[in-house]
Amino acid sequence: MADFDGEKYKAASKHQKEWGERLIKDLNLKGAEKIIDLGCGDGFLTKRMSDLVPTGSVLGIDSSASMIETAKKVETLNLRFQQLGIYDLDFEDEFDVAFSNAALHWVKDHDRMLENVRRALRPGGLVRFNFAGDGNCSNFFAVVREVMAMPRYQADFDAMEWPWYMPSVRDYEALVGRHLFSEWSVWMENADRLFSEDEIVRWIDQPSIVPFLAMVKIDNKKAFRDEVVNRMLQKTRTLDGRYFEIFRRLNLRAKK
């Protein structure tokens, strides 16, 4: 099982937080909403939303125990966190807003997820998601597949299922259309990014390489990690000494 680290993610997720800040502005919160944050991670954005709904409340959920442990450090009277998988979401007509930033590409069954979310919303409730879409992180994916195929590691990945779901706009429109939202729209956003060396290494370490390291024999973990990092630095280095990665963000805005 992937071993995420809430504190390391907190230090490595600058770009995810920037995306999330823009997403929160798009909510146009009035101050009394009841919000659920799906895949809340370290709780940074969840806390930001709770500050904007002083007479409302926010619940952050994440399947990672370490993420929730980190997030709980910022709990307040109108903000709480719970370790809970999205497939286990069992609320009905309870929330005004279902929010998620940079998390739902880790969820494989979006049909099940969207049905749980729709049921959890009150009539007229808003869905606002942003997650990785088709074409995302193509440099990292190419590198990690090269290293996975090396004779030293190949057998470790015989039973591995690719950890992400990153659909195209067309495919996600077809999926969302099967659910009973009163209105909805799906679009792709280009969020390509230049990193410093320290930033890109931290992003590789947490969370990008985590599901792959979970598959590698313990004696090989460091060598596998170092091979991926070194190849990524070589592949993505630009003339000005920074490191480039492709980011494609799929957006969903819908109302129940």
C-alpha positions in Angstrom: 0.0 0.0 0.0 1.2 3.5 -0.9 2.8 5.2 2.2 2.0 8.9 1.9 3.5 11.4 4.3 1.4 14.3 5.3 4.3 16.5 6.5 6.4 15.8 3.4 3.4 16.5 1.1 2.8 19.8 3.0 6.4 20.9 2.0 6.2 19.6 -1.6 2.7 20.8 -2.7 3.2 24.5 -3.5 1.8 24.2 -7.0 -1.2 22.1 -5.9 -2.0 24.8 -3.3 -1.8 27.6 -6.0 -4.3 25.7 -8.1 -6.5 25.2 -5.1 -6.5 28.9 -4.1 -7.9 29.8 -7.6 -10.5 27.0 -7.3 -11.7 28.4 -4.0 -12.2 31.8 -5.5 -14.4 30.3 -8.1 -16.8 29.0 -5.4 -18.0 32.5 -4.6 -18.7 31.5 -1.0 -21.2 33.5 1.0 -20.1 32.5 4.5 -22.7 29.9 5.7 -22.1 27.0 3.4 -21.5 23.4 4.5 -18.6 22.1 2.5 -16.9 18.7 2.0 -13.3 18.6 0.7 -12.6 15.3 -1.0 -8.9 14.2 -0.8 -8.1 17.1 1.6 -4.4 16.1 1.9 -2.6 18.1 4.6 -5.7 20.3 5.1 -4.2 23.6 3.9 -7.0 24.4 1.5 -9.7 23.0 3.7 -8.6 25.5 6.4 -8.7 28.3 3.8 -12.4 27.4 3.1 -13.3 27.2 6.7 -12.0 30.8 7.2 -14.4 31.9 4.4 -17.5 30.2 5.9 -17.5 31.5 9.5 -21.2 30.5 10.1 -20.8 27.3 8.0 -18.6 24.3 8.3 -16.1 22.2 6.4 -15.3 18.5 6.5 -12.1 17.3 5.0 -11.8 13.6 4.1 -8.8 11.6 2.9 -8.0 7.9 2.9 -4.4 8.5 4.1 -3.9 8.3 7.8 -0.8 10.4 7.6 -2.5 13.2 5.7 -5.3 13.3 8.2 -2.9 13.3 11.1 -1.2 16.3 9.6 -4.6 18.0 8.8 -6.0 17.6 12.3 -3.4 20.0 13.6 -5.5 22.9 12.1 -8.9 21.8 13.2 -11.2 24.5 14.5 -14.8 24.8 15.7 -16.1 24.8 12.1 -13.4 22.6 10.6 -12.9 18.9 11.1 -11.1 16.0 9.3 -11.9 12.3 9.0 -10.0 9.4 7.5 -12.5 8.2 5.0 -12.3 6.8 1.5 -14.5 8.4 -1.3 -16.1 5.0 -2.0 -17.3 4.9 1.6 -18.9 8.3 1.5 -22.4 7.8 2.9 -24.0 11.2 3.3 -27.4 12.3 2.0 -28.6 15.9 1.3 -26.0 17.3 3.7 -23.5 19.6 1.9 -23.9 22.7 -0.2 -20.5 22.3 -1.9 -18.4 19.3 -2.8 -14.8 20.5 -3.5 -11.7 18.6 -4.6 -8.3 19.9 -5.8 -5.5 17.8 -7.2 -6.7 14.5 -5.7 -9.4 12.7 -7.8 -6.9 11.3 -10.3 -6.1 8.8 -7.5 -9.7 7.6 -7.7 -10.3 4.9 -10.3 -14.1 4.5 -10.2 -15.6 8.0 -10.9 -19.0 6.6 -11.6 -19.3 5.4 -8.0 -17.6 8.5 -6.7 -19.9 10.9 -8.6 -23.0 9.0 -7.4 -21.8 9.3 -3.8 -21.1 13.0 -4.2 -24.5 13.7 -5.8 -26.3 12.0 -3.0 -24.3 13.9 -0.4 -25.3 17.3 -1.8 -28.4 19.2 -1.0 -30.7 20.2 -3.9 -28.9 23.0 -5.8 -25.5 22.0 -4.3 -22.3 22.7 -6.2 -19.6 20.3 -7.4 -16.2 21.9 -8.1 -13.4 19.6 -9.0 -9.9 20.0 -10.5 -7.7 17.0 -11.0 -5.1 15.6 -13.5 -6.4 14.9 -17.0 -5.1 13.3 -20.2 -1.5 14.2 -21.0 -0.6 15.1 -17.4 3.0 14.5 -16.2 4.1 12.9 -19.4 7.8 13.3 -18.6 7.5 11.7 -15.2 5.4 8.8 -16.7 7.9 8.2 -19.4 10.8 8.1 -16.9 9.1 5.9 -14.4 8.1 3.4 -17.1 11.7 3.2 -18.3 12.9 2.4 -14.8 10.1 -0.1 -14.1 11.2 -2.0 -17.3 14.8 -2.3 -16.1 15.7 -6.0 -15.4 16.5 -5.2 -11.8 12.9 -4.0 -11.1 10.7 -5.5 -13.8 9.4 -8.5 -11.8 8.4 -6.1 -9.0 5.7 -4.6 -11.2 4.2 -7.7 -12.8 1.0 -7.3 -10.7 0.9 -3.5 -10.5 -2.2 -1.6 -11.6 -1.5 1.9 -12.9 -2.4 4.1 -9.9 -4.1 7.0 -11.7 -7.2 7.8 -13.7 -6.6 10.8 -16.0 -9.4 11.1 -18.6 -9.9 13.3 -21.6 -12.6 16.0 -21.7 -14.7 13.9 -24.1 -14.5 10.7 -21.9 -15.3 12.6 -18.7 -18.2 14.5 -20.3 -19.7 11.1 -21.2 -19.2 9.8 -17.7 -20.6 12.9 -16.0 -23.6 12.9 -18.3 -24.7 9.5 -16.9 -25.4 11.2 -13.5 -28.4 13.4 -12.6 -26.9 16.8 -12.4 -29.1 19.7 -13.4 -26.2 21.4 -15.1 -22.6 20.7 -15.6 -19.5 21.5 -17.7 -16.1 19.9 -18.1 -12.9 21.6 -19.5 -9.2 21.1 -19.6 -6.6 23.6 -18.3 -2.9 23.8 -19.2 -0.9 24.3 -16.0 2.7 23.5 -17.2 5.3 24.4 -14.6 8.9 25.2 -14.1 10.5 23.9 -10.9 13.8 24.5 -9.1 15.8 21.3 -8.6 14.8 21.1 -5.0 11.1 21.6 -5.8 10.9 18.9 -8.5 12.8 16.4 -6.4 10.4 17.0 -3.5 7.4 16.6 -5.9 8.8 13.3 -7.2 9.4 12.0 -3.7 5.9 13.0 -2.4 3.5 11.9 -3.8 4.5 11.0 -7.4 6.9 8.1 -6.8 5.1 6.7 -3.7 2.9 4.0 -5.4 5.9 2.7 -7.3 8.2 2.5 -4.3 5.6 0.5 -2.6 6.1 -2.3 -5.2 9.9 -2.4 -5.1 11.8 -4.8 -2.8 13.1 -3.0 0.3 16.8 -3.5 -0.7 16.1 -1.8 -4.1 14.0 1.1 -3.0 16.8 3.7 -2.7 18.3 2.7 -6.0 15.0 2.8 -7.8 14.2 6.2 -6.4 17.6 7.6 -7.3 17.4 6.3 -10.8 14.0 8.0 -11.4 15.1 11.2 -9.8 18.4 11.4 -11.9 16.6 10.5 -15.1 13.9 13.1 -14.5 16.5 15.8 -13.8 18.3 15.0 -17.0 15.1 14.8 -19.1 13.4 18.0 -17.8 16.3 20.4 -17.3 15.9 23.6 -19.3 18.5 26.0 -20.6 18.0 28.4 -17.6 18.6 25.6 -15.1 15.0 25.0 -14.1 13.0 21.8 -14.7 9.9 21.6 -16.8 6.9 19.3 -16.4 3.6 19.1 -18.3 0.4 19.5 -16.2 -3.1 19.1 -17.6 -5.9 19.8 -15.2 -9.4 18.5 -15.8 -12.2 20.8 -14.4 -15.7 19.9 -13.4 -18.4 22.3 -12.3 -21.9 20.9 -11.7 -25.1 21.5 -9.8 -27.4 19.0 -8.3 
